[in-house]
Every structure is written in C-alpha cells, then in structure tokens.
Amino acid sequence: MSDNPIILLFIKVPIKGQVKSRLAADVGEEAALDLYKSFVLDIIDTLEGSGYTLRICYYPHDRADMFTSLFGIRYRMMPQEGKDLGEKMENAFKQIFSEGYTRAILIGSDIPDLAPAVLRDALESLTKNDVVIGPASDGGYYLIGFHKDSLLPRIFHNREWGTERVFQDTMDILRNTSLRVHLAPQWSDVDTIGDLKSLALRNQNSAFDKSRTITYLKRKGVV
C-alpha cells in the first residue's frame, strides 16, 4: 500500500464561454479563457514543485483530449464523476483511497497564487488530524482533505455550492463529529475583476509577480 500523500486538482477543460463566467462579464470570454489557462498552468507549476503526487480531475469527462492538447500528457488524470460538485469530490476521494493512498487534499484552479507552504502544511496536518479545510474569503472553501479512515461523505451532500454558507455549513457538520479538524489559512478565489486586482496587489514584489497570470494582466493593462 502506498503511504504517499496525493493532491487532487479539480479543473474544467478550458472551453470558451464555459469557464469563469463571472469574470467574462467584466473582461470578455476570450480574456476569461486566457486567464483561466494561466490559472491552471500557474497552479500546476506550484503542484509540480511541491514534490507530491498529483492527479488532475477534469470536467467534462469526455474532453480529456482537449486538456492534453493544451497542457501535455505528463499528468495522471481522471474524470470528475457525479451530478454536482459535492458528488464529484466525494467520488474522487473514494477513488483515490481505493487505490491505497492514505492522505489526500483536493483543490480547485481558482487559486493561482496558492503558496506551496499551504499545500505542505495541509498534507502534513493529516498525519495527526482527520480532516483539513481551507476557508475561502467568499464563504466557500478552496481546499479540503482527509485521512483515508476519516472520509465523511455527508459533508458533500445537499450543499448549495457557490454560496457564502458552504464553509460554515461544512464546519457545523464537522463540529458535531469526533473528527480532528485542522484549519488551513484563509485564501481568496479569483472570480471577478475585483478579485484579479486584489490578486495583483497582494503579489507585488512576490515570486508570483512573474507568473503567467500577472504577466498576462500587465500585458493587457488590467492591472
């Protein structure tokens, strides 16, 4: 049995008009598509540099060819399976744990500047805790993880995804269990033009200032 931790990256295959719809309302569908591609590449760079095993979970399930043509074929991939985000996350964890992994965290692609230390600390926390969760500034969460013996499927059931209650409702469930929960630091998703400007501001003079995302924003005069 593998005792290596694993990171699951949830992405949508970049298709014009089907990614970052809120952002597209401000910058247009073409720019939103370009930015989303930059987000994905930037977070993959971070994940590759982390040294942990990476599995990319893509949607739609029949567009793996488009993903590999855009980003290459060096990653192990699996489709997101389920009728909503909660079922897709639940099924992804079940699949990974059935393969013998003992610790897993799942993140999305809307956090291009996520620090490597956050990933490392989240995975390490699962050596002593059952669950790790990272609150997002919009009321959701950007990271969720479990030890294989502590997966709690019901936190994925009957959630109103995309609302400001997701994190709090999830914590309400977790507090009523005996599971040991570790909180990762709050981070900000990038969904709007305001989020983009905040992203650029908080990363001035940081390593991420040279990223694809920030380079694109500067070239287009968004920031």
N, C-alpha and C positions, 0 to 999 in steps of 0.2 A: 504493500500500500504506500502510495506517495504521501510524504508528510510535507510537501512543498505547498506554501500558500499560493493562491491564484487571484488575479484581478480580472473581473468581467467588465468589459466596456460595451455599453449599450449605445448603438448608433442607428440612425436612419441612413439608408443609402442616399447619397446626395442627388436628388432629382429636383429640377427647377419647379417651383410652385408647391413643393411638398415638404420643405424644411423651413424652419424659422419664419413662420407666417407673421408673427407679431413684428419681428424685425423687418420683414419685407414691406410691411405697411409704411415704414419710415424710409428705407433705403432702396426699395425696389427688389424684385425677385432675383435678378441677376446678381446684384451685390450680396443679397442674403445667402444665395447659393455659394458664392465665392468665400464669404466669411465662414459659412458652416464647414466648407472643406478645410479652411485654415484652422478652425477649432479642432477638427478631427486630427489633422496632422500634428498640431501642437501637443494635444494630449497624448497622442501615440508616442511622440518623441519623449515625453515625460515618463510614460509607462515603460518604454524600451530601456530608458536609462535607469529605471528602478531596480532592474535585475530580477524582478519577479516574473513568473509565468503569466502570460496574457492570453485571454480568449476574447475574441470580438464576437459580439452577439448582434446580428444585423436584422434590419427590417426594411422593406418587405422580404419575406422568406424566399421569394423566387428571384431575387436580384443580386445574388452573390457574385455573378459575373461582372456586374457594373462596379461593385465595390473593388474587386480585384483588379479591374482595368484601371481604376483611378488610383489605388493605393498600393498595389502589388499583392503578391500571393504568399508572403513570408509569414503570415499570421494564421494560427489555427482559428477557425471560425465555426459558428453555429447559428442557426436562425432563431429569432425570438418566436416562441410558440405560445399562443394564448389569445383570448378575446380582448383583453385590456392590459394595461401596463402591469397591474398587480399580478395577473396570472402569468404574464411573460417573465417577470422577475422570479416568481415562485418556481416556475418550471426550470429556469436557468440554474438556480441554486440546487434544485433536486438533481438535475443532470450532472452538475459538477461533483456533488457529493457522492453520487452513484459511481463516479469514476475513481474515487478513492482520495480526493483532496479533503483536507481536514479543516482548512480555513479559507474563507473566500470573502472578498468585498466586491461590490458592484457599484459602478459609477456611470454617469452619463457623459455626453460630449459637449455639454453647455458650460463647462468649467475649464476653459483652455489654459488658464493660469494656475491651476491647482498645483500646489507645491509638492515636490517629491516627499518631503518630510511628513506630510499629512497621510500619504499612502502608507509609508513605512510605519508610522505610529499606529494607524488603524489596524494594519495586519498584525503588528506586534501585540496590540491590545487583546487580540483574540487568543493569545496564549494563556491569559488569565481571566478573560471575560467571555461571556457567551454571545454578546451582540455588540456591534459598534454602529453608530449612526451619526451622520454629519448634517446638522441643520443648515438649510439654505436661507438666505436673507428674505426670500419671498414667502416663507412659511412652509415650504416643502422640505425635502432633504435631497442632498446631492450624492450621498454615499450611504450604503447600508451593507452590513456584513455579519456573518455568523460563523461560529464554530459548527462543525458538522453535526454535533449532538444537540444543537440548540436551535435549529431552524424552526421558526414559528410561522407557518403558512398563513394563519388567520390575520396577521398584520397586513397582508396583501389583499384581503377580501373586503369588498363593499366600501372601498375608498373613493372619494371624489378627487381624482387625480387632477393636478393643476390648480388646486385651490390653496388658500393660505392656512388651511386647517390640517393639512396632511401630516406635517411633523408632529403637531400637538396631539392629534388623534392617535398616531402611532405610539407616541410616548405614553399616552393614557393606558393603552393596552399593555405595553411593556412593564409599566409600574405595578400592574396587577398580576405579575408573574414573579417567579423566584429567579428569573434570569439576571445575570450581572451585565449591566449595560455601560458601555464606555461612550462618552460623547466626544466626537471629533470637533474641531473648531468650526465656527460658522464660516460659510463661504458664499459667494454670490454667483448665481447663474447669469448667463448673458442672453436675455430675451428681447430687449428693447434698445433703442438708440441711447437712452439714458444709461442703460447697463454698459453699453460699449464705451461711453465716455468715462464712466467710473472705472472700467477695466484699464483704460489707458492712463487715467490719473493715478491710480494706486500702483501702477507698474513703472512709473517714471524712474529711470536710472536703475531699474532692476534687470535681472537676466532676461526676463520675459519681454523687455522693451525691444529686443532684437528678434522677437518671434514673428512667424508668418502673419499672425493676426494683427499685431501692432504695425508691422511694416505695411500691410495692406491698408489699414486705416489711415496711416500717414500719407501713403501714395494717393489715396482717393480724397484726402482732405476732410475726412470725417472727424478727426481729432487734431 
